[in-house]
Amino acid sequence: MGKTIFLEPLWRLRGEYRDLIENPPEGYHFVVRDTWTERGAQTLSQFGASYKILFALYKLAPMQLVKPYLERFKQLPEGAALTYAVLHPVFRPEPWILDMCGEQPHLLVGSEAMFRRFRGLVVRTLASPSCKGIISHVEAGKRALLHALDAPHLESKVLVIYPAVPPKGFRKECQREGHIRLLFVGSANIDSEWQFRDKGGLILLEAFDALRKRFTNLELVIRSRVPADVYAKYGHAPGVRIVRDILPWGEFEGLFQSADIFVCPAHLTPSMTFLDAMSYGLPIVTTDVWSTPELVQDGRTGLLVHHPEAHRYIVDSIAHHDWPVFKEVVNRVHPDLVAGVVRKTTMLIENPELRKGMGSEGRREVEEGKFSIRRRNTALKRLLDDALQ
């Protein structure tokens, strides 16, 4: 069975880590401990109100540090050789690795204000001999972390390991002529309006209005909770289907299987969403913000639209989504961004071979390339081997 690695989420176990349990590196197996806090977090994460409460608490206390600190005497699963901590430090005197996911540095603490207050504690904890490595899922994340920590001595500990998703047992057989379905996903299992806004849902709806005037057989499927005023305007618009309820996995997967183009003009980088789209052979239209060019290769696996306002809230590789300007940007519709989405989506609508080629290249990246389980596990095994020497 190999060496036991204790996989410890902060609040809930996300889908990509369930895959890690099922497809671990050779010589290792991952175990989790199902606690009441994690079960509760998994349930609460489905409701948008939970995030509003959590974001409010972030302003009052270092929420991301509280739970790990209270669990510093936690009993580990029997035989665990190392803790694999997802987006939180470990205060126990044991070997551990931090996985930053594709997240921003301040989320190790909570809000950016709290991060500034507790940055010294975070640096000391990461510099301790117990911390055997820090994983970032993207180069942009590594740059952001090192800049935020202002701790060049930690650079040798930070390793970029790109995420992976398992290949899907599905392959698109043909492209439909003259009937194209666009897909936008806020989240598979989070019932929250902020996902819709952050991923550019307002931009997409404006772009679809323009596209629909030219392509009358065009459809748009949105799986996301949307604001009430948006649903009132678009909920019954021609060609638009808004799925506000969380779907069982089979139905959710069917949205990907029946789509032709994945469109997500995001203001941040929803990395796992892009990999899911690639795994179903979908070409992607999205923006060039933060780490997205590392995930979606422009002209090969998708088409990137320049985001004209990202420089206002992404500074030194850090996406400051606590800043008021970010809230301003995600709640307005920039005409240049809409025009770019219309232009790039039109290219794919009009060219079936381009759609097919980009979809195939994206799937290849998931099956055997940059985002394959094999490549992820090779890099992760090397890190675990070194950590447990």
N, C-alpha and C positions, 0 to 999 in steps of 0.2 A: 504493500500500500504506500510505502514511502514516509517521508517526514510530515508531521502534522503542522499545519499553519492555521492559526486562529484568525479568522476573518471577522473584523470588528467594525461594523458601520457606526456612524455617529448616532443617527436616529432610526433610519430604516435601510433595509438592504435593497439597493437598486438593481435593476434587471441585468446590467452588465456584470455584476458580481455574482449573481446566480449562475451565469454562464461560466464564470471562473471556477465555481465549485464543480460544475459538470465537466469542464474541460481544463483541468489544471496542468501545469508543466510536469514533465516526466519526473518521477521520483518524489512528488509532493501531492498532498491532498489537503483541501481547505475545509474547515469546519466552522460553523457558527453556533452561537448560543442564543436560543430564542428567549429573550427576556420580555417582561411585561412592557418595558419602555419601548422596545423596538416593535412589538406587536401594536402598541397604541400609536406609535409614530406612523406605522404603515397604514393604519386605518385613517388617522387624521390627515395624512398627506394627500388624500383624495379630495379634500374640501378646501376651497379657496380661503375661507375664513380662518383656517388654521395658519396659513402663511401670513395673513394680516396680523394676527396675534403674535406670531413668532418675530416678524419684522419689528413690531413695536417693542418686544422684549429685548431685541438686539441693541436698541438704543439705551436700555437701562442697565444691562449686565452682559458680561462676556459669555453668552449662552453656549457657544461652541467649546468653551473651556470648562464649563461647570460640570457637565456630565462626565468627561474623562477624569476630572479631579476627584469627583465623588466615587469614581470606580477605581481609584488607585490601589485599593486592596482587593479588587475583584479576583475571584478564583477562576483560573483559566481551565479550559478543557484538558483532561488528562493527556499527557504526552505532548502538549503543544510546544514546539521548538521556537516559535516566533509569532509575534502579533503583527498582522497586516491591517493597519488602521486606515480607514477611509475618511479623509478630510478632518482629522482631528489628531492632536498629539497624544502621546501615552505618558502617563506619569508614574507608571509602575517600573521597578528596577529589573527590566527584562529586555531582551533584544526585540526591536520592532522596526517596521518600515512604514513610512507615511505615503499614502497614495493621495495626491492632490486632485485626482480626476482632471477635468478640464476647467477647474474652478478658479476663481479669483483669490489672491492671497488673504484678503481680509476675512474671508469666510472661515479661516482657521479660528477666528475669534468671534466674529459676528458682523457688526457694522464697521465701517472704516474708522470711525472715531474710536471705537473700542480697540481696534487693531493698533492704532497709534499708541494707545495707553498701555497695551500689554505686549507690544512688539519685543521688548527686551526679554520677557519671559519666553516667548515663542522662540527667539533666537537661541537662548540658552538651552531650551529643551531639545531643539533640533541639533544643536552642536554636541549634545551629550553622547558619550560612547554607546549608550543603549540604542540610539537612533542609527540604524545601519544603512539607511538609504531613503531618498525622497523621490517618488515617481511623479513626473508630470506627463500628461497625455499628449501634450503639444509643446513645440519649441516656444511659442508665445507665452504659454503658461510658465515655463521655466524662467524666461526673461522677466516676466511680471513678478514672480516670487522673489527672485534674487534682488530685483530693484526695490521691492517693498520692504524686504528684510534689511537691506543695506548691510549685507553680511557676506562679503566675497569669499570668506573662508569656508562657506557652506557649498560653494559651487561644485566641488568634487563629489558631494553627496547626491546631487540632483541628476537624475537620469530620465531622459525622455523615452517612454514606451507607449507607442500609439495604441489606442483601444482596438478591440476586435469584436465582431459579432459572428455567430455561427452562420454558415451558408444556409439559405432557406431551401426547403424541398419543393421549390416552385421555379418554373422558368417561363417567361412570357413567350408564347409561341409565335405570335404575329402582332403587328400594329394595325389598328383599325383605320381604314381610310375615311377621312372626312369627319370623324367623330372622335374628339380628343377630350380626355378627362384629366383635369388638374387636381392635385391633392395637396392639401395643407394640413399639418398636424400640430396642434398646440401641445398636446401630451396624450399618451395612451391612457393614463390613469390618474391624472390630476385635474380636478374640477375647479379650474381657476382662470379668471379673465386675464391676469397679467401675462400668462403664457401666450395668449393670443396677441396681445399688444407687443410684447418683447420680440416675438418672432415675425413681426411685420404684417399681421393680419389686416390692419387698416390699409396699408400700402397695397396689398394683394387685391382687396376688394375694389379699390379704385382702378387698379390695372385691369381687373377682369371686366369692369364696365366698358373700358375702351376696347378690349380684345373681343368681347361678345358682339360689338357692333360690326366687326369684320368677319368673325367666325361664328355663324349662327348655331352650329352644332357643338359648340364648346361647352363643357361642363366644369364646375368647380365644386369639389367636396371638401368641407372643412370639418375636422374632428377637433373641437375645442369648445369650451365654455366661452361665450362672447358676451360683451356688454349688452344690456337690454336695448339701448338705442340702436346698436348695430343690428341686432336681430330683428327689430321692428322694421328697419330699412331694407335688409337683405334676406331675411328669413324665408320669404316667399318670392324672391326675385327669380326671373327666368334663368334657368341653368345653374342655380346655386342650391346646394344642399348642405345645411349646417347640422351636424350631429353634435348636440350639446351634451348628451349623456355618455358616461363611461361605458364602453362596449366590452362584452366578453372577448377573449383573445381571438377566437375564430372569426368573429365579425370584424374586429379591428384589422386583422391580417388581410381580410377580404378587401379592405379599402386600398391597400398597397397593391394587391394582385390585380385589381380592376383599373388602376390608374395608368396614365401614360407619361405624365411629367410631374415631378415633385417640385413645388414652388414654395419657397420660404424666404422672403426678403427680410431676413432677421437683422435686428439691431445688435445682437450678441451672437455667439456661436453655439448652436445646439448640436454638439458633436455627434451624439449617439443617434439623433434623429436622422442626420445625413447618412450615417452608416447603415441604418435600417433601410432607408430608401435605396441605397446602392445594392443592398443584399437582395432586393426584389427587382433589380435591373432597371431602375428608374433614373433617367437623366435628371439633373438638379439645376434649378435656377435659384440663385441666392445672391447675397451681397458679399463684398470683399472684406468684411469686418474681422478684426482680431485674428483668430487662428483659422478662419474658414479656408483661405487659400492653401493651408496645409492639408486640409481634408478633401476639399472639392477642387480638383485640378481644372483650371479654366481651359475650355476647349477640348478636354479629354473625358472627364466624367461629369461635367456640367458647364454652365455658363455663369460667370460672376458679373454682378452689377456693381459699379462703384457707388459707395455710400457717401454722399456729399457732406454728411454731418458727423460721421463717426469720430473725426479728430477732436470734436468738442468734448467728448467724454472718455475717449481712449487715449491715455497719455502715458508714455514710457511703458508701453505694452500692458498697462493696467486699465481694465474697463471699470470706470467709476460709476457703477449703476446706483450708488447712493446719492450722486450729485443731482441737484434740481434740473440741470440741463438735460440729463438723460430722460427724466420724466417728461420734459418738454418735447424732446425729439420723438419718443415713442407714441406720444399722443397727438402728433400732427402728421399730415401727409405731405411729404416734400415732392413737388412736381417732377423734379429731375429723377428721383428714385422711382416714381411711378413710370415715367417714360422709359427708364432703363429696363424695368421688369417687362413692360410691354414689348420692347424691342427684342430682348433676349428670348422671351417666351415665343414670340412670333417666329423666330428662327427655327425653333424646335417643332412648332405646329406645322410649319410649311415643309419640313424636311424629315420624312419618316426614317430615312437611312441615318441621318444624324442622331435622331432619338435612339434608334436601335444601337448604333455604335457606342454612344456615350453610356447607355444603360449597360451594355455588355462590358465595357471597360470598368465601370463601377463595380459590377458583380465580380469581375476578375480580381479587383483589389481586395475584396472581402474574402474570396475563396483562396487565393494564393499569394496575394501581394501585401501591400503596406498595412492593411487592416485585417490580415488573416490571423486566426488563432495560432497557427504554427509559428508565425513571426513573433507574435506577442509572447508566446510561451518560451521561445528561445531566449529572448531578452530577459524575461522574468526569471527563468531558471538560472541564468548567469548571475543575476542580482541575489537571488536566494542562496545559491551556492556560496557566493562570496560572504554574505551576511552570516552564514552558519559555519564558517571555517573555524 
